Amino acid sequence: ARGSRALRVRSGRAFASASAVAKEPRFITTPIYYVNGQPHIGHVYTSLACDVVARFSRLDGHKVLFLTGTDEHGQKVEQSACKAGESPQDFADRVSDTFRALLPLYDFSADQFIRTTEARHKEAAAALWSALVESGDLYLGAYEGWYSVRDECFYTEEELVDGNAPTGAEVEWVAESSYFFRLSRYRQRLEEHILANPDFIGPASRRNEVLAFMRDGLRDLSVSRTTFSWGVPVPGPPPPDGLSHVMYVWLDALTNYLTALGYPDTEAADFRSFWPASLHVVGKDILRFHAIYWPAFLMAAGLPLPKRVFAHGWWMNEGEKMSKSVGNVVDPVALVQRYGPDPVRHFLLSDVTFGADGDFSEKKLVESSNAKLANELGNLAYRTLSFTQKQCGGAVPAPDAFSEDDLQLLAEAAALLPQLRTHVDSMALHRYSQGVSGLASAANRYIDVQAPWALKKSEPARMRTVLYVLIEVLRHLALYSQPVTPRIGAALLEQLGVPEGGGRSFAAVGEGSALQPGQPLPPPRIVFQRIEEVDEAEGGGEAPPPAAALTAALTAAEEAALVAEVGAAGERVRSLKASGAGSEEVGGAVATLLELKARLPPDHELNAKPAKKKKSKAAKA
C-alpha cells in the first residue's frame, strides 16, 4: 500500500576521520510536516538547517542519521481530504509526495523520510501510549475549551488574541470525552531540566519564552479525540465511556522520532546509537510541543530527553507575513527551478541571523549569489585555475620557499574549521557562510597583491608559489563549501582533481592532505554562473533569470548539439508567438530557451545581448 512507503536511503553515514577518537553519533530531525497544505519556504528553511548540520557532521567524522517526513493524521487532514473528494489516505499519499519531492530538488541528504501512516509508526505510537498508561499519567475525563483545527492545538481563554489563536488561526469550542496526560505533574522537573541545561532550548529568547509559559503552572493535556476517526486508535481495552478514541495528533506525531530508531525495541542498533536525539530543529510556532509536551511524555515513559531543541523564526516577504490570502507566498519549487539549489540554500542561511525572523527578497538572493558565489568564489577559482593551466602545464605547481603572507593565508585556511565547527554546534548557521566568505575575501586580496600574472617572466618560481598557495586555499574553500552549497563544493573539488572519498572530508583539512606538485588538474571551467536579469521576455513582461547552473566544459560535439537545441527552442518561441499562443505557453517555452542558453559558455555568441535598434526619425514622427 502506498501509505506504508518510507524512504530509507541510509541508516547513518559518516566520512572516515583522520582522528582515532570516535565521535558521538548525531541524530538530527526536522519536525514532520503536516499534510494539510503544500510545502512552503518555511519547510525548506527548516530542512535546510538540518541538512547543513548533517552534512557538516558527516564531513567532520560523525555518524549521522538525518530524519524528516510527514505528519498525516488529525481532524484538519480528514476535513481537507473530504473537501478534495478523496479518502484521507489518498489525500495524505498525494500531499506527502510533494514534500518528498523537495529532497532531490534542494539536495537534502535525509537518511529517512518517515510517514505517520506507516505500520511501524502506529506500533511505536501505541507502545508509547501504553508506557504512559503504565506510568499512571493517563486518565479519562472530559475536555471543554477552545481548539484550533488548523494548529491542531488547544488554547486557553487567556491565550486568544482578538478571538483567534496566537497564530491567527480560527478556534472553535470543543466539548468531548478525552484521555488526559498529567502534564501538571512534570512542571517542576521540566523547569529544573531547562535551568540545569542552558543549551536544551535555543536560542536564549525562546528558552525564556518557555520558562515564562510554565511559570504559572501547566494544565493537564487532552491527548485523545472522539469526534473524528482519522488517527492512531488508542490501544487497550474499550474505555468506560464506550467511545472510540484516537490519539491526539501531536502525541502521535512526536513519536516519529522514536519510530525511526526502531522503538519500542530500545535495544535496536539505531536506537542504541542515536537516542537521545542530538537536535530537533523546529519553527518557533511549534516550540511548545517540542520543549514542553515532548520532554514530559519522554519523562513519563522513562526515556532520555533530546539534547537540544532549536526554534528558528519566520520568513516574511518584503516586510509582510506570507499568506495565501495576500498572495505573497514563495513557491519553493518554482524558486529552486529558477535559480538552482545552491543560490537558494546560500541566501537562506546567510541573509538572516538563524533563529530570528527574515525578510525574503529575490533581488537580495540574486545580489548575494552574484557577489559571493559568482564573483568572490567563482571568479577567484577560474582566474587561478585558468592561469595555472596556461603557465604550469595544467598541473599543481611546485612551490618555492613560502613568504610570511603565504604562511598566514595557509594558516587562516586551516584555522577556519574549528571556527565553523563552533558556528554549527551553537546553531549560528548564518555565520557559517560568512566565515567561508571571509576566507575567500582574504584569498582575493592575496591574489591582487601578489599579482602572479606580473611574475611569470621576472620571478617564475615566486609565481608558482603564489599559485600553489591559492590552489591550496581553494581546496579548503571547496571542502568548507560542501555543507551549504554542495554542488559548488563538489564542482570545485573536481576542478582540483580531488576524488570522492576521504579526501573530501574535513580530515583532509590542513597541510597533511595538500595537493602534490605535478598532480594533473582538469581543464578549468566556471563553477558558478552569474545570474543575469533578462531585460525583456519573449512572452511579455519580465522573464525570470535563468537557473544558476554549474557550467561544465563542453566538447565541440556537445556544444554543437546544444547550439542546435537552442536554435530549435528559439524557433518554438517564435512559432508560438506567431500563432497567438497564450502567455503561459509562450513563457514556458521562453524558460526552456533560457535554461538551454545557460548551459552554453557565458562568452558564447548566443549569450550575447542583441544591440537595441534605434528608431528612425520617421518612426518617431
C-alpha positions as CSV (number, residue, x, y, z in Angstrom):
1,A,0.0,0.0,0.0
2,R,1.2,3.5,-0.7
3,G,0.6,4.5,2.8
4,S,3.4,2.3,4.1
5,R,6.1,3.6,1.8
6,A,9.1,5.0,3.5
7,L,12.4,6.4,2.2
8,R,15.2,4.5,3.9
9,V,18.1,5.6,1.9
10,R,20.8,5.3,4.5
11,S,20.9,4.4,8.2
12,G,23.5,6.7,9.5
13,R,26.5,7.9,7.4
14,A,29.9,9.3,8.1
15,F,33.1,10.0,6.2
16,A,36.2,8.4,7.6
17,S,38.0,10.7,10.0
18,A,41.8,11.0,10.4
19,S,41.3,11.0,14.1
20,A,41.4,7.8,16.0
21,V,38.9,9.1,18.5
22,A,35.4,8.1,17.6
23,K,33.0,11.0,17.6
24,E,29.5,10.7,19.0
25,P,26.7,9.8,16.6
26,R,24.3,12.6,15.7
27,F,20.5,12.2,15.2
28,I,19.2,15.4,13.6
29,T,15.5,15.9,12.8
30,T,13.1,18.3,11.2
31,P,9.5,18.3,12.5
32,I,7.4,16.1,10.3
33,Y,5.4,18.4,8.1
34,Y,1.6,18.5,8.3
35,V,0.0,17.4,5.0
36,N,-3.0,19.8,5.2
37,G,-1.3,22.0,2.6
38,Q,1.5,22.3,0.1
39,P,5.2,22.9,1.1
40,H,6.3,26.5,1.6
41,I,9.6,28.2,2.1
42,G,9.4,27.7,5.8
43,H,9.5,23.9,5.3
44,V,12.6,24.3,3.1
45,Y,14.3,26.5,5.7
46,T,13.9,24.0,8.5
47,S,15.1,21.1,6.3
48,L,18.0,23.2,5.0
49,A,19.2,23.9,8.5
50,C,19.1,20.3,9.4
51,D,20.8,19.3,6.1
52,V,23.7,21.7,6.7
53,V,24.2,20.4,10.2
54,A,24.0,16.8,9.0
55,R,26.4,17.4,6.1
56,F,28.9,19.2,8.3
57,S,28.7,16.5,10.9
58,R,29.3,13.7,8.4
59,L,32.3,15.6,6.9
60,D,33.6,16.1,10.5
61,G,33.6,12.3,11.2
62,H,30.3,11.8,13.0
63,K,27.9,9.0,12.2
64,V,24.7,10.8,11.3
65,L,21.0,10.0,10.9
66,F,19.0,12.8,9.4
67,L,15.3,12.4,9.7
68,T,12.4,14.2,8.0
69,G,8.9,13.2,6.9
70,T,5.2,14.0,7.1
71,D,2.5,14.1,9.8
72,E,-0.6,12.7,8.2
73,H,-3.3,12.2,10.9
74,G,-5.8,14.6,12.5
75,Q,-9.0,16.5,12.1
76,K,-7.6,19.0,9.6
77,V,-6.4,16.3,7.3
78,E,-9.7,14.5,7.4
79,Q,-11.5,17.7,6.6
80,S,-9.1,18.6,3.8
81,A,-9.5,15.2,2.3
82,C,-13.3,15.4,2.4
83,K,-13.1,18.8,0.7
84,A,-10.9,17.4,-2.0
85,G,-13.2,14.4,-2.6
86,E,-10.5,11.9,-1.5
87,S,-10.1,9.4,1.2
88,P,-7.7,10.6,4.0
89,Q,-5.1,8.0,3.0
90,D,-5.2,9.0,-0.7
91,F,-5.0,12.7,0.2
92,A,-2.1,12.0,2.6
93,D,-0.3,10.0,-0.1
94,R,-0.6,12.8,-2.6
95,V,0.5,15.6,-0.4
96,S,3.3,13.7,1.2
97,D,4.8,13.1,-2.2
98,T,5.1,16.9,-2.7
99,F,7.2,17.1,0.5
100,R,9.3,14.1,-0.5
101,A,9.9,15.8,-3.9
102,L,11.8,18.6,-2.1
103,L,14.6,16.3,-1.1
104,P,16.3,16.0,-4.6
105,L,15.3,19.5,-5.6
106,Y,17.2,21.1,-2.8
107,D,19.9,18.3,-2.4
108,F,18.6,17.5,1.1
109,S,20.6,14.4,2.3
110,A,17.9,12.9,4.5
111,D,18.6,9.3,5.6
112,Q,14.9,8.6,6.3
113,F,11.6,10.0,5.2
114,I,9.0,8.8,7.7
115,R,5.2,8.9,7.5
116,T,2.8,8.6,10.4
117,T,0.5,6.3,8.4
118,E,3.2,3.6,8.3
119,A,2.6,0.5,10.2
120,R,5.9,0.8,12.1
121,H,4.9,4.2,13.4
122,K,1.4,3.1,14.5
123,E,3.1,0.3,16.5
124,A,5.5,2.8,18.1
125,A,2.8,5.3,18.9
126,A,0.7,2.6,20.6
127,A,3.7,1.5,22.6
128,L,4.4,5.0,23.9
129,W,0.7,5.3,24.9
130,S,1.0,2.1,26.8
131,A,4.1,3.4,28.5
132,L,2.2,6.5,29.6
133,V,-0.6,4.2,31.0
134,E,1.9,2.2,32.9
135,S,3.4,5.3,34.5
136,G,0.0,6.3,35.8
137,D,-0.1,9.5,33.8
138,L,-3.2,9.0,31.7
139,Y,-6.8,9.3,33.0
140,L,-10.2,9.5,31.3
141,G,-12.1,12.8,31.6
142,A,-13.9,15.4,29.5
143,Y,-12.4,18.3,27.6
144,E,-14.3,21.6,27.2
145,G,-12.5,24.6,25.7
146,W,-11.0,26.3,22.7
147,Y,-9.4,24.3,19.9
148,S,-7.7,25.3,16.6
149,V,-8.2,22.7,13.9
150,R,-5.5,24.4,11.7
151,D,-2.9,24.3,14.5
152,E,-4.2,21.0,16.0
153,C,-3.8,22.8,19.3
154,F,-5.8,23.5,22.5
155,Y,-5.8,27.1,23.8
156,T,-6.9,28.8,27.0
157,E,-9.1,31.9,27.0
158,E,-6.1,34.0,28.1
159,E,-4.1,32.9,25.0
160,L,-6.6,34.0,22.5
161,V,-5.9,37.2,20.5
162,D,-8.9,39.0,19.2
163,G,-10.9,35.8,19.4
164,N,-8.3,33.7,17.5
165,A,-5.3,31.6,18.3
166,P,-2.0,33.4,18.8
167,T,-1.1,32.2,15.3
168,G,-4.1,33.9,13.8
169,A,-6.0,30.6,13.2
170,E,-9.7,30.4,14.0
171,V,-10.7,28.5,17.1
172,E,-13.8,26.6,18.0
173,W,-15.4,25.5,21.2
174,V,-14.9,21.7,21.8
175,A,-16.6,19.6,24.4
176,E,-15.9,15.8,24.3
177,S,-14.8,12.8,26.2
178,S,-11.0,12.6,26.3
179,Y,-8.0,11.0,27.9
180,F,-5.7,13.4,29.7
181,F,-2.0,13.4,30.3
182,R,-0.8,14.6,33.7
183,L,1.3,17.4,32.3
184,S,1.0,19.3,35.6
185,R,2.9,16.6,37.4
186,Y,6.0,17.4,35.3
187,R,6.3,21.2,35.5
188,Q,8.9,21.2,38.2
189,R,11.1,18.5,36.6
190,L,10.9,20.3,33.2
191,E,11.9,23.6,34.7
192,E,14.8,22.1,36.6
193,H,16.0,20.3,33.5
194,I,15.8,23.5,31.4
195,L,17.6,25.6,34.0
196,A,20.3,22.9,34.5
197,N,20.9,22.5,30.7
198,P,21.1,26.1,29.2
199,D,21.5,24.7,25.7
200,F,18.5,22.4,25.9
201,I,16.3,25.1,24.2
202,G,17.7,27.7,21.8
203,P,18.0,30.5,21.1
204,A,18.0,32.0,24.6
205,S,15.0,34.2,23.8
206,R,12.9,31.1,23.1
207,R,14.1,29.4,26.2
208,N,12.9,32.4,28.2
209,E,9.5,32.2,26.5
210,V,9.1,28.6,27.5
211,L,10.1,29.3,31.1
212,A,7.6,32.2,31.2
213,F,4.9,30.0,29.8
214,M,5.5,27.4,32.6
215,R,5.8,29.9,35.4
216,D,2.1,29.8,36.4
217,G,2.0,26.0,36.1
218,L,0.9,23.6,33.4
219,R,-2.6,22.2,32.9
220,D,-3.1,18.5,32.1
221,L,-3.3,17.9,28.4
222,S,-6.1,16.3,26.4
223,V,-4.4,13.5,24.4
224,S,-7.3,11.8,22.6
225,R,-10.2,12.8,20.4
226,T,-13.6,11.1,19.7
227,T,-15.3,13.4,17.2
228,F,-13.3,12.1,14.2
229,S,-11.6,8.9,13.3
230,W,-8.5,9.7,11.2
231,G,-5.8,8.9,13.7
232,V,-3.9,6.1,15.6
233,P,-6.5,4.2,17.6
234,V,-6.0,4.3,21.4
235,P,-4.7,0.8,22.3
236,G,-6.0,-1.3,25.1
237,P,-9.5,-2.4,26.3
238,P,-12.5,-0.3,25.4
239,P,-12.8,2.8,27.7
240,P,-15.6,3.2,30.2
241,D,-17.3,5.9,28.0
242,G,-17.8,3.3,25.2
243,L,-16.4,5.7,22.6
244,S,-13.7,5.1,20.0
245,H,-10.7,7.3,20.8
246,V,-7.8,8.2,18.5
247,M,-4.6,9.7,19.8
248,Y,-4.1,13.4,19.9
249,V,-2.2,14.2,16.7
250,W,0.8,15.8,18.5
251,L,1.4,12.8,20.7
252,D,1.1,10.7,17.6
253,A,3.4,12.9,15.5
254,L,6.1,13.5,18.1
255,T,6.6,9.7,18.5
256,N,8.1,9.6,14.9
257,Y,11.5,10.5,16.4
258,L,11.4,7.2,18.3
259,T,9.8,5.2,15.4
260,A,12.7,6.0,13.1
261,L,15.1,4.3,15.5
262,G,13.1,1.1,16.0
263,Y,11.1,1.9,19.1
264,P,9.6,0.1,21.0
265,D,12.7,-2.1,20.6
266,T,15.1,0.1,22.7
267,E,17.8,-2.5,22.1
268,A,17.7,-1.9,18.3
269,A,21.0,-0.8,16.9
270,D,19.8,2.6,15.7
271,F,18.1,3.3,19.0
272,R,21.2,2.5,21.0
273,S,23.4,4.6,18.6
274,F,21.2,7.6,18.1
275,W,18.9,8.2,21.1
276,P,18.6,10.7,22.7
277,A,18.3,12.9,19.6
278,S,21.2,15.4,19.2
279,L,19.0,18.1,17.7
280,H,15.3,18.8,16.9
281,V,15.0,21.9,14.6
282,V,11.5,23.5,14.6
283,G,9.7,26.7,13.7
284,K,9.0,29.0,16.6
285,D,5.3,28.3,16.4
286,I,5.7,24.7,17.4
287,L,8.3,25.1,20.1
288,R,5.8,24.4,22.9
289,F,5.1,21.0,21.6
290,H,8.8,20.1,21.4
291,A,10.1,21.9,24.5
292,I,7.3,21.1,27.0
293,Y,4.9,18.3,25.8
294,W,7.6,16.1,24.2
295,P,10.0,16.0,27.1
296,A,7.2,15.4,29.5
297,F,6.0,12.4,27.5
298,L,9.5,11.1,27.5
299,M,10.0,11.6,31.2
300,A,6.7,9.7,31.9
301,A,7.9,6.9,29.6
302,G,11.3,6.7,31.3
303,L,13.2,7.6,28.2
304,P,16.1,10.1,27.9
305,L,15.4,13.6,26.7
306,P,16.7,15.1,23.4
307,K,19.9,17.1,23.9
308,R,18.7,20.2,22.1
309,V,15.6,21.8,20.6
310,F,16.3,24.9,18.4
311,A,13.5,27.1,17.1
312,H,14.0,29.4,14.1
313,G,12.0,32.4,13.1
314,W,9.6,33.0,10.2
315,W,10.3,34.3,6.7
316,M,8.4,37.5,5.7
317,N,8.0,38.7,2.1
318,E,9.0,42.3,1.6
319,G,8.2,43.0,5.2
320,E,4.8,41.2,5.2
321,K,4.0,37.8,6.7
322,M,3.5,35.3,4.0
323,S,-0.2,34.5,3.4
324,K,-2.2,32.8,0.7
325,S,-4.9,35.4,1.0
326,V,-2.3,38.2,0.4
327,G,-0.8,36.2,-2.4
328,N,2.8,36.7,-1.3
329,V,3.7,33.1,-0.6
330,V,7.0,32.0,-2.1
331,D,6.7,28.7,-4.0
332,P,9.8,26.7,-3.1
333,V,9.6,24.5,-6.2
334,A,9.4,27.5,-8.7
335,L,12.2,29.2,-6.7
336,V,14.7,26.3,-7.0
337,Q,13.8,25.7,-10.6
338,R,14.5,29.3,-11.4
339,Y,17.8,29.7,-9.6
340,G,19.1,26.2,-8.7
341,P,19.6,24.8,-5.2
342,D,22.9,26.3,-4.2
343,P,21.9,30.0,-4.6
344,V,18.7,29.5,-2.6
345,R,20.5,27.5,0.1
346,H,23.2,30.1,0.4
347,F,20.8,33.0,0.6
348,L,18.5,31.4,3.2
349,L,21.4,30.5,5.5
350,S,23.4,33.7,5.2
351,D,21.0,36.6,4.9
352,V,19.4,36.3,8.4
353,T,20.6,35.5,11.9
354,F,19.5,31.9,12.4
355,G,16.7,32.0,15.0
356,A,15.4,35.4,14.1
357,D,12.7,36.4,11.5
358,G,13.8,37.2,8.0
359,D,12.6,39.2,5.0
360,F,12.7,37.2,1.8
361,S,13.6,39.1,-1.4
362,E,14.5,37.6,-4.8
363,K,16.5,40.7,-5.5
364,K,18.7,40.1,-2.5
365,L,19.0,36.4,-3.4
366,V,20.4,37.4,-6.9
367,E,22.7,40.1,-5.5
368,S,24.0,37.7,-2.8
369,S,24.6,34.9,-5.3
370,N,26.4,37.1,-7.7
371,A,28.5,38.8,-5.1
372,K,29.5,35.8,-3.0
373,L,29.2,32.8,-5.2
374,A,30.0,34.1,-8.7
375,N,32.4,37.0,-8.1
376,E,34.1,36.2,-4.8
377,L,34.5,32.4,-5.1
378,G,33.8,31.5,-8.7
379,N,35.9,34.3,-10.2
380,L,38.8,33.5,-7.8
381,A,38.7,29.9,-8.8
382,Y,38.5,30.5,-12.5
383,R,41.3,33.1,-12.5
384,T,43.6,30.9,-10.5
385,L,43.0,27.7,-12.4
386,S,43.0,29.2,-15.8
387,F,46.3,30.9,-15.2
388,T,47.7,27.7,-13.7
389,Q,46.6,25.7,-16.7
390,K,48.4,28.1,-19.1
391,Q,51.6,28.7,-17.1
392,C,52.1,25.4,-15.2
393,G,51.2,22.8,-17.9
394,G,47.8,22.0,-16.3
395,A,49.3,20.6,-13.1
396,V,49.7,21.7,-9.5
397,P,52.9,23.9,-9.4
398,A,55.8,23.1,-7.2
399,P,56.2,25.9,-4.6
400,D,59.4,27.6,-3.6
401,A,60.0,29.0,-0.1
402,F,56.9,30.4,1.5
403,S,56.7,34.1,2.5
404,E,55.0,35.4,5.6
405,D,52.0,36.3,3.6
406,D,51.8,32.8,2.1
407,L,52.0,31.1,5.5
408,Q,49.5,33.5,7.0
409,L,46.9,32.7,4.4
410,L,47.5,29.0,4.5
411,A,47.2,29.1,8.3
412,E,44.0,31.1,8.1
413,A,42.5,28.4,5.7
414,A,43.3,25.5,8.1
415,A,42.2,27.5,11.2
416,L,38.8,28.2,9.8
417,L,37.5,24.6,10.5
418,P,37.3,25.0,14.4
419,Q,35.5,28.3,13.9
420,L,33.0,26.7,11.5
421,R,32.5,23.9,14.0
422,T,31.7,26.4,16.7
423,H,29.1,28.1,14.5
424,V,27.4,24.8,13.7
425,D,27.4,23.5,17.3
426,S,26.0,26.8,18.5
427,M,23.4,26.9,15.7
428,A,24.8,30.2,14.5
429,L,24.4,28.9,11.0
430,H,24.3,32.3,9.4
431,R,27.9,32.8,10.4
432,Y,29.0,29.7,8.5
433,S,28.8,31.3,5.1
434,Q,30.2,34.5,6.5
435,G,33.3,32.5,7.6
436,V,33.7,30.9,4.2
437,S,33.3,34.3,2.6
438,G,35.9,35.8,4.9
439,L,38.5,33.3,3.7
440,A,37.5,33.8,0.0
441,S,37.9,37.6,0.5
442,A,41.4,37.1,2.0
443,A,42.3,35.0,-1.0
444,N,41.1,37.6,-3.4
445,R,43.2,40.3,-1.6
446,Y,46.2,38.0,-1.7
447,I,45.9,37.4,-5.5
448,D,45.5,41.1,-6.2
449,V,48.5,42.0,-4.0
450,Q,50.8,39.1,-5.2
451,A,49.7,39.5,-8.9
452,P,51.1,36.2,-10.2
453,W,50.5,37.4,-13.8
454,A,53.2,40.0,-13.3
455,L,55.7,37.4,-12.0
456,K,55.6,35.0,-14.9
457,K,58.7,36.4,-16.6
458,S,60.6,38.2,-13.8
459,E,60.0,35.7,-10.9
460,P,58.6,32.4,-12.3
461,A,59.4,30.5,-9.1
462,R,57.5,33.0,-7.0
463,M,54.6,32.9,-9.5
464,R,54.4,29.1,-9.0
465,T,54.5,29.5,-5.2
466,V,51.6,32.1,-5.3
467,L,49.6,29.8,-7.5
468,Y,50.2,26.8,-5.2
469,V,49.0,28.8,-2.2
470,L,45.9,29.9,-4.0
471,I,45.1,26.3,-5.1
472,E,45.5,25.1,-1.5
473,V,43.2,27.8,-0.2
474,L,40.7,26.9,-3.0
475,R,40.9,23.3,-1.8
476,H,39.9,24.4,1.7
477,L,37.2,26.7,0.4
478,A,35.8,23.7,-1.6
479,L,35.8,21.5,1.5
480,Y,34.1,24.1,3.6
481,S,31.5,24.9,0.9
482,Q,30.1,21.4,0.8
483,P,27.5,21.7,3.7
484,V,25.8,24.9,2.4
485,T,26.5,24.8,-1.4
486,P,27.2,21.1,-2.1
487,R,27.2,21.4,-5.9
488,I,29.7,24.2,-5.9
489,G,31.8,22.4,-3.4
490,A,31.8,19.2,-5.4
491,A,32.5,21.0,-8.7
492,L,35.4,22.9,-7.3
493,L,36.9,19.7,-5.7
494,E,36.6,18.1,-9.1
495,Q,38.4,21.1,-10.7
496,L,41.2,20.4,-8.2
497,G,41.4,16.7,-9.0
498,V,40.3,15.6,-5.6
499,P,38.5,12.3,-5.9
500,E,35.3,11.4,-4.0
501,G,36.0,9.8,-0.6
502,G,38.1,10.8,2.4
503,G,39.9,13.5,0.6
504,R,36.7,15.5,0.5
505,S,36.1,15.2,4.3
506,F,37.3,17.6,7.0
507,A,40.0,15.0,7.8
508,A,41.7,16.5,4.7
509,V,41.9,20.0,6.2
510,G,45.5,21.2,6.7
511,E,48.8,20.6,5.0
512,G,48.8,16.8,5.6
513,S,46.4,16.3,2.7
514,A,47.8,19.1,0.5
515,L,47.7,18.6,-3.3
516,Q,51.0,17.3,-4.6
517,P,53.1,19.2,-7.0
518,G,52.8,17.8,-10.5
519,Q,49.3,16.4,-9.9
520,P,47.3,16.9,-13.1
521,L,44.4,19.4,-12.9
522,P,41.3,19.1,-15.2
523,P,40.6,21.8,-17.7
524,P,39.2,24.8,-15.8
525,R,35.6,25.7,-16.0
526,I,33.2,28.1,-14.3
527,V,31.9,26.5,-11.1
528,F,29.1,29.0,-10.7
529,Q,27.5,31.1,-13.4
530,R,26.5,34.7,-12.6
531,I,22.7,35.2,-12.6
532,E,21.7,37.7,-15.2
533,E,18.5,39.6,-15.2
534,V,16.6,39.4,-18.5
535,D,15.5,42.8,-19.8
536,E,12.6,41.7,-21.8
537,A,10.7,38.4,-22.1
538,E,9.6,37.0,-25.4
539,G,6.2,36.3,-23.9
540,G,5.8,39.8,-22.5
541,G,6.8,41.3,-19.1
542,E,10.0,40.4,-17.3
543,A,11.3,36.9,-17.6
544,P,12.7,35.0,-14.6
545,P,16.5,34.8,-14.7
546,P,18.0,31.6,-15.9
547,A,18.7,28.9,-13.4
548,A,22.2,29.3,-11.9
549,A,24.0,26.1,-13.0
550,L,27.3,24.5,-13.0
551,T,28.7,25.1,-16.5
552,A,30.7,22.1,-17.4
553,A,33.4,22.3,-20.1
554,L,31.7,21.1,-23.3
555,T,33.3,19.2,-26.1
556,A,32.9,20.5,-29.6
557,A,30.3,17.9,-30.4
558,E,28.4,18.6,-27.2
559,E,28.5,22.4,-27.8
560,A,27.2,21.8,-31.4
561,A,24.4,19.7,-30.2
562,L,23.4,22.2,-27.5
563,V,23.5,25.1,-30.1
564,A,21.1,23.0,-32.2
565,E,18.8,22.6,-29.2
566,V,18.9,26.4,-28.5
567,G,18.0,27.0,-32.1
568,A,15.0,24.7,-32.0
569,A,13.9,26.2,-28.7
570,G,14.1,29.7,-30.2
571,E,12.1,28.6,-33.3
572,R,9.4,27.2,-31.0
573,V,9.2,30.5,-29.2
574,R,8.8,32.4,-32.5
575,S,6.2,29.9,-33.7
576,L,4.1,30.1,-30.6
577,K,4.1,33.9,-30.8
578,A,3.2,33.9,-34.4
579,S,0.3,31.5,-33.8
580,G,-1.1,33.7,-31.0
581,A,-0.4,31.2,-28.2
582,G,-1.2,32.2,-24.6
583,S,1.3,34.0,-22.4
584,E,1.7,30.9,-20.1
585,E,2.6,28.6,-23.0
586,V,5.0,31.2,-24.5
587,G,6.5,31.9,-21.1
588,G,7.2,28.2,-20.6
589,A,8.9,28.0,-24.0
590,V,11.0,31.1,-23.1
591,A,12.0,29.5,-19.8
592,T,13.2,26.4,-21.7
593,L,15.2,28.5,-24.1
594,L,16.9,30.4,-21.3
595,E,17.8,27.2,-19.5
596,L,19.4,25.8,-22.6
597,K,21.3,29.0,-23.2
598,A,22.5,29.0,-19.6
599,R,24.3,25.7,-20.3
600,L,26.4,27.4,-23.0
601,P,29.7,29.1,-22.1
602,P,29.0,32.6,-20.8
603,D,31.0,34.2,-23.6
604,H,29.2,32.2,-26.4
605,E,27.8,34.4,-29.1
606,L,24.2,33.1,-28.4
607,N,24.5,34.6,-24.9
608,A,25.4,38.0,-26.2
609,K,22.6,40.5,-25.8
610,P,21.4,41.9,-29.2
611,A,22.1,45.5,-29.8
612,K,18.9,47.7,-29.4
613,K,17.8,49.1,-32.7
614,K,17.4,52.8,-32.9
615,K,14.1,54.1,-34.1
616,S,14.2,56.1,-37.4
617,K,13.1,59.7,-37.4
618,A,10.1,58.6,-39.5
619,A,9.1,56.1,-36.8
620,K,9.5,58.7,-34.1
621,A,7.3,61.0,-36.1
